[in-house]
Amino acid sequence: MRVRQPEHPLRVATVVIGVLIAVNFAIFGARSQTNGPVAPERPVEIDQLFPQESQRILPQGIVGADLRDKFAGQLTIDNVLIPKDQTTGDPNLGQVLFAPGAGKQFREFGPGTHKATLEWWPKTITTPEDARTQHVLRSYTWNFNVG
């Protein structure tokens, strides 16, 4: 079986080169594609949020954050400051967590969107008020959904 030479070899070469370029663009485009929502730019002091931005939780779900170990923090949910004695987690590890329940600021979270704000400051400063005075109090706000 013998392969015959094409009538127009330049035309065939042009088509082959065009197809190779198109395949390379397709591969490059597929590799640079981002699936899912774009990850928000969080401050580097925040190791993890509970829940993540726009994530859905149960009405009794935990809300809060894990900060880098050298920071202390406080949590405000729906414009209500959560008292320190109602938070859980290890403050020595930078954890500020709140689980609703009886006798707490929230018995449970109602359905819908809620707003959480985390404020933090270096542990070398004892209170958020002192941190605010020294201009080192930082904050991050995110929404989460219940239901």
Secondary structure, DSSP 8 states (H G I E B T S, - for coil): ------S-HHHHHHHHHHHHHHHHHHHHHHHT---SS------TTEEEEES-TT-EE-TT--EEEEE-TTEEEEEEETTEE--GGGEES-GGGTEEEE---TTSS-SS--SEEEEEEEEEEETTS--HHHHHHTT--EEEEEEEEE-
